[in-house]
């Protein structure tokens, strides 16, 4: 059972328009702290009596005794801090004892990319499907790292093809950025095959991608297309952004450490944004540890 002070705070959150899910999560967090306080001090929760060391001990208890997930602990700490900020304004506590308690550092999650085997299975399924437009879309997404909207915005004139090279022009990427992305031989071949079927390949302002009703503009159409070929390849469903991550992962595998090059290709101004692709996952660490003893 929650104290009247906590109930009043949760009611205030409801009045302020907080979602029921958030309010329920905050209620669970305060209920957890109240139970810990009762077990630790054999007294009911009183905001005025809580000191920072209590919050540190509670955090440690969750880490070492309960072995709670770091995200759960951080959510509980945030809820406690918000409650005490309220308690201070209401005169229930003089200070916020949770204000200076640091959240746990969470492991950085490397973006989900297709494995090389899954990527090849997707390409094989796309080619077997026989739809040159669909195959060119898959190759372009995976071979350039374009965002789905950047892909849909391409016009015929944005594709530059030469005998031994080529590139696509992204005229207005995220935050209005302009960039040119080189095309590999595989992407050029797929695009050339599709352009031979395009009804107006000489019209530079014509949309590169066409559907049954004209220009292909619907982002969900690309998602459905990828789900179709993922199913054909025996893969779990994934969205267009997974191919952007796949491109980034494959690029760094071929060009270790070239974060500047990757940032330029992806249209990121800040190198920190692409550093996430260098974070090792557990499989990477296992492999590297095995190499220590070889």
C-alpha positions as CSV (number, residue, x, y, z in Angstrom):
1,X,0.0,0.0,0.0
2,X,1.4,3.4,-0.9
3,X,1.6,6.3,1.5
4,X,-0.8,9.2,1.1
5,X,2.1,11.4,-0.1
6,X,2.9,9.1,-3.0
7,X,-0.8,8.7,-3.9
8,X,-1.0,12.5,-4.0
9,X,2.0,12.7,-6.3
10,X,0.6,10.0,-8.7
11,X,-2.7,11.8,-8.8
12,X,-0.9,15.0,-9.7
13,X,0.8,13.2,-12.6
14,X,-2.5,12.0,-13.8
15,X,-3.8,15.5,-13.7
16,X,-0.8,16.7,-15.7
17,X,-1.6,14.2,-18.4
18,X,1.1,11.5,-17.8
19,X,0.2,8.2,-19.4
20,X,-1.2,5.4,-17.3
21,X,1.7,3.2,-18.2
22,X,4.2,5.8,-16.8
23,X,2.1,6.4,-13.7
24,X,1.9,2.7,-13.1
25,X,5.7,2.3,-13.5
26,X,6.4,5.2,-11.1
27,X,4.0,3.7,-8.6
28,X,5.8,0.3,-8.7
29,X,9.1,2.1,-8.2
30,X,7.9,4.0,-5.1
31,X,6.2,0.9,-3.8
32,X,9.5,-1.0,-4.2
33,X,11.4,1.8,-2.3
34,X,8.8,1.9,0.5
35,X,9.0,-1.9,1.0
36,X,12.8,-1.7,1.1
37,X,12.7,1.1,3.6
38,X,10.2,-0.8,5.8
39,X,12.4,-3.9,5.7
40,X,15.6,-2.0,6.3
41,X,14.4,0.4,9.1
42,X,11.3,-1.3,10.4
43,X,9.3,1.9,9.8
44,X,6.9,3.4,7.3
45,X,8.1,5.6,4.6
46,X,8.5,9.2,5.6
47,X,10.0,11.6,2.9
48,X,11.5,13.8,5.6
49,X,13.6,11.0,7.0
50,X,15.2,9.7,3.8
51,X,18.9,10.6,3.3
52,X,21.1,10.2,0.2
53,X,22.8,7.1,1.7
54,X,19.4,5.4,1.9
55,X,19.0,5.8,-1.9
56,X,22.6,4.6,-2.5
57,X,21.9,1.5,-0.3
58,X,18.6,0.9,-2.1
59,X,20.4,1.1,-5.4
60,X,23.1,-1.3,-4.2
61,X,20.5,-3.7,-2.9
62,X,18.9,-3.9,-6.3
63,X,22.2,-4.5,-8.0
64,X,23.7,-7.1,-5.7
65,X,20.8,-8.8,-3.9
66,X,17.9,-8.6,-6.4
67,X,20.2,-8.5,-9.5
68,X,17.7,-6.2,-11.2
69,X,18.2,-5.1,-14.7
70,X,20.1,-1.8,-15.0
71,X,17.3,-0.2,-17.0
72,X,14.8,-1.2,-14.2
73,X,17.1,0.3,-11.6
74,X,17.5,3.5,-13.6
75,X,13.8,3.8,-14.0
76,X,13.2,3.4,-10.3
77,X,15.9,6.0,-9.5
78,X,14.3,8.5,-11.9
79,X,10.8,7.9,-10.3
80,X,12.2,8.4,-6.8
81,X,14.0,11.6,-7.8
82,X,10.8,13.0,-9.4
83,X,8.8,12.1,-6.3
84,X,11.2,13.9,-4.0
85,X,11.3,17.0,-6.3
86,X,7.5,17.1,-5.7
87,X,7.9,16.4,-2.0
88,X,10.3,19.4,-1.6
89,X,7.8,21.7,-3.3
90,X,5.1,20.4,-0.9
91,X,7.2,20.9,2.2
92,X,7.4,17.1,2.8
93,X,11.2,17.0,2.6
94,X,13.9,19.7,2.8
95,X,16.1,18.2,0.0
96,X,15.9,15.7,-2.8
97,X,18.1,12.7,-1.5
98,X,18.0,11.1,-5.0
99,X,19.1,14.2,-6.9
100,X,22.8,13.4,-6.9
101,X,22.6,9.6,-7.3
102,X,24.0,8.6,-10.7
103,X,22.2,6.2,-12.9
104,X,23.9,3.0,-14.0
105,X,25.8,3.2,-17.2
106,X,24.0,1.0,-19.8
107,X,25.8,-1.0,-22.4
108,X,25.6,0.6,-25.8
109,X,23.5,-1.5,-28.1
110,X,25.0,-1.9,-31.5
111,X,22.3,-1.3,-34.2
112,X,20.8,-4.5,-35.5
113,X,22.2,-5.4,-38.9
114,X,21.8,-8.5,-41.0
115,X,24.6,-11.1,-40.8
116,X,26.5,-11.7,-44.0
117,X,24.7,-15.0,-44.5
118,X,21.3,-13.4,-44.0
119,X,22.2,-10.6,-46.3
120,X,23.2,-13.0,-49.1
121,X,20.0,-15.0,-48.5
122,X,18.0,-11.7,-48.9
123,X,19.8,-10.9,-52.2
124,X,19.2,-14.4,-53.5
125,X,15.5,-14.2,-52.7
126,X,15.3,-10.8,-54.3
127,X,16.9,-12.0,-57.5
128,X,14.8,-15.1,-57.6
129,X,11.7,-13.0,-57.3
130,X,12.4,-11.6,-60.8
131,X,11.2,-8.1,-60.0
132,X,14.1,-5.8,-61.2
133,X,12.7,-2.7,-59.4
134,X,12.5,-4.6,-56.1
135,X,16.0,-6.0,-56.5
136,X,17.4,-2.6,-57.3
137,X,15.7,-1.1,-54.2
138,X,17.3,-3.8,-52.0
139,X,20.7,-3.4,-53.5
140,X,20.5,0.4,-53.3
141,X,19.5,0.4,-49.6
142,X,22.1,-2.1,-48.6
143,X,24.8,-0.7,-50.9
144,X,24.5,3.0,-50.0
145,X,23.0,3.2,-46.5
146,X,20.4,5.7,-47.7
147,X,17.5,6.4,-45.4
148,X,14.2,5.2,-46.8
149,X,12.9,8.7,-47.4
150,X,16.2,9.6,-49.2
151,X,15.6,6.5,-51.4
152,X,12.0,7.5,-52.2
153,X,13.1,11.0,-53.1
154,X,15.5,9.9,-55.8
155,X,14.9,11.1,-59.3
156,X,16.4,9.7,-62.5
157,X,18.8,12.6,-62.7
158,X,20.1,11.8,-59.2
159,X,21.6,8.6,-60.5
160,X,24.9,9.1,-62.3
161,X,26.3,6.1,-64.1
162,X,29.7,5.9,-65.8
163,X,31.5,2.9,-67.4
164,X,33.5,2.1,-64.2
165,X,31.8,4.2,-61.5
166,X,28.7,5.9,-60.4
167,X,26.9,7.6,-57.6
168,X,23.6,8.8,-56.3
169,X,22.9,12.4,-55.2
170,X,21.0,13.0,-52.0
171,X,19.8,16.5,-52.5
172,X,18.0,17.0,-49.2
173,X,18.9,14.4,-46.6
174,X,18.1,14.7,-42.9
175,X,18.5,18.3,-41.6
176,X,18.7,19.4,-45.2
177,X,22.1,17.9,-45.9
178,X,23.4,17.3,-49.5
179,X,25.8,14.4,-50.2
180,X,26.9,12.1,-53.0
181,X,27.2,8.4,-52.3
182,X,29.3,6.2,-54.6
183,X,27.8,3.1,-56.1
184,X,29.4,-0.3,-56.1
185,X,29.4,-2.4,-59.3
186,X,26.6,-4.6,-57.8
187,X,24.4,-1.6,-57.1
188,X,25.1,-0.1,-60.6
189,X,24.2,-3.3,-62.3
190,X,20.9,-3.6,-60.4
191,X,20.0,0.0,-61.1
192,X,21.0,-0.3,-64.8
193,X,18.7,-3.3,-65.2
194,X,15.8,-1.4,-63.6
195,X,16.4,1.7,-65.6
196,X,16.2,-0.3,-68.8
197,X,12.5,-1.0,-67.8
198,X,11.8,2.5,-66.6
199,X,9.2,4.2,-69.0
200,X,11.0,7.6,-68.9
201,X,14.7,6.9,-68.3
202,X,15.7,10.1,-70.1
203,X,13.5,12.4,-68.0
204,X,15.9,13.7,-65.2
205,X,13.1,14.9,-62.9
206,X,11.0,11.7,-63.1
207,X,10.8,9.6,-60.0
208,X,13.3,6.8,-60.0
209,X,10.9,4.3,-58.3
210,X,7.5,3.6,-59.8
211,X,4.6,1.7,-58.5
212,X,1.2,0.6,-59.9
213,X,-0.1,4.2,-59.4
214,X,2.9,6.2,-60.5
215,X,5.7,7.4,-58.3
216,X,6.5,5.3,-55.3
217,X,6.2,7.6,-52.3
218,X,4.9,5.5,-49.5
219,X,7.4,4.4,-46.9
220,X,5.2,1.5,-45.8
221,X,5.5,0.1,-49.4
222,X,9.2,-0.3,-48.9
223,X,8.6,-2.0,-45.5
224,X,6.1,-4.4,-47.1
225,X,8.6,-5.1,-49.9
226,X,11.3,-6.0,-47.5
227,X,9.0,-8.2,-45.4
228,X,8.0,-10.1,-48.5
229,X,11.6,-10.9,-49.4
230,X,12.6,-11.6,-45.8
231,X,9.9,-14.2,-45.7
232,X,11.0,-15.7,-49.0
233,X,14.6,-15.9,-47.6
234,X,13.4,-17.5,-44.3
235,X,14.4,-14.4,-42.3
236,X,12.6,-12.6,-39.5
237,X,10.9,-9.4,-40.6
238,X,13.0,-6.2,-40.6
239,X,12.6,-2.6,-41.7
240,X,14.6,-0.5,-44.2
241,X,16.8,0.9,-41.4
242,X,18.2,-2.6,-40.9
243,X,19.8,-2.3,-44.3
244,X,21.3,1.1,-43.4
245,X,22.8,-0.6,-40.4
246,X,23.9,-3.5,-42.6
247,X,25.7,-1.1,-44.9
248,X,27.5,0.6,-42.0
249,X,28.6,-2.7,-40.5
250,X,29.9,-4.0,-43.8
251,X,31.6,-0.8,-44.6
252,X,33.6,-0.8,-41.4
253,X,34.4,-4.4,-41.7
254,X,36.0,-3.6,-45.1
255,X,37.5,-0.3,-43.9
256,X,38.3,-0.6,-40.2
257,X,38.4,2.6,-38.3
258,X,37.2,4.8,-41.1
259,X,34.5,6.6,-39.1
260,X,34.9,9.8,-41.1
261,X,34.2,8.1,-44.3
262,X,31.2,6.2,-42.9
263,X,29.8,9.5,-41.4
264,X,30.1,11.2,-44.8
265,X,28.3,8.3,-46.6
266,X,25.5,8.1,-44.0
267,X,25.0,11.9,-43.9
268,X,26.1,12.3,-40.2
269,X,27.8,15.5,-39.2
270,X,28.9,14.1,-35.8
271,X,31.4,11.2,-35.6
272,X,29.9,10.2,-32.3
273,X,26.8,9.1,-34.1
274,X,28.6,6.4,-36.1
275,X,30.9,5.3,-33.2
276,X,28.0,3.0,-32.1
277,X,29.0,0.7,-35.0
278,X,32.4,0.1,-33.4
279,X,30.9,-1.1,-30.1
280,X,31.8,-4.8,-29.7
281,X,28.9,-7.2,-28.9
282,X,29.3,-10.4,-26.8
283,X,30.2,-12.5,-29.9
284,X,33.0,-10.0,-30.8
285,X,34.4,-10.1,-27.2
286,X,34.3,-13.9,-27.1
287,X,36.2,-14.1,-30.3
288,X,38.8,-11.5,-29.2
289,X,39.3,-13.2,-25.8
290,X,39.9,-16.5,-27.6
291,X,42.6,-14.8,-29.6
292,X,44.4,-13.9,-26.4
293,X,45.4,-17.5,-25.8
294,X,46.3,-18.3,-29.4
